[in-house]
Amino acid sequence: MKARIASFVKERNEALFSLDRKRIEAYFEKRGVETPKEDIVFWAGIYKCICHITSAPPELVEQAKTWLHEHGMSEEIYLPAMQYS
């Protein structure tokens, strides 16, 4: 199980840290995750993810934060509140 998690994390990080859109889209497609077509939405999501990966290189995190702030965004990820009935 640990080896599977480590393999997943390695593959995810390599895709995201590459900042290569085609490679990132291929990774998400392999995982069955649809990616946004709009550039700003795509990169905002990628940079927000990078900000929350504790093993991300500090210079990449700074680049991500700078990009987000330049586009009027924060590095925070907000999830909708779950409604229970």
N, C-alpha and C positions, 0 to 999 in steps of 0.2 A: 504494500500500500504506500509506504513512504517513497519508494522508488517511482511509483506512478505519479505521485504528487510532485516530486522533484523534477520529473520529466515534463510535466505540464507547466510548471513554473518556468523552467528553462526555456521551453518553446515559446511561451507567452512573452517572456522578457526579451528574447531575441527578436521577436516580431515587433513588439512595441518600441523597443530601444533603437531599432534600425531607422525609425521614422521614414520608412519606405512604404508609401500608401499601398502599392500593389501587394507587397509582402504581408502587410497587416490585414488587408482585405482577404487574402488567401487564407491566412490563419483563422480569421473569423468565419469564413465560409466553411472551412474544415470542421469548425465547432458548431455549425448550424446557426450562427448569429448573423443577422442582417446588419449591414453597415449603412449609415446615412449617406445619401448621394451629395448633399450640400457640403461643400468644403469646410465651412466654418463650424458646422455641427460635428462633422467627422473629427476634425483636429481638436476641437474643444473636448470631446470625449476621450480622445487618446491622451491629450495632455493632462486632463484630470486624473485619468488612470495612473499615468506616470507619477504624478504627485503623491499618490497613495501606495506606491510600491516601495516598501522600506529598503529594499536592496538596490533601488535605482541609483545610478551615479549622480552625485550631488550637482555636477554641472548640467546634467540633463534635467534634473528637477528644477534648477534655476531657469533654464531655458523654457521649460513648460510653464512655470509661474509667470515669467516675463510675457510670453505669448498670450496667456490667459488675461493678464492685467491689461495688456495693450489692446485687447478686444473687449474690455469692460466686464471681464468675468473673474470669478474667484476660483481657487483650486478646490473648493468644497464640493462635495457630491451630496445632493439632497434627494432622499427617497420619499415618495409619497407615504403618508401615514396609512397604516393598515387599518381597515375598518372591520370590526368584528360585530357580528349580529347574534 
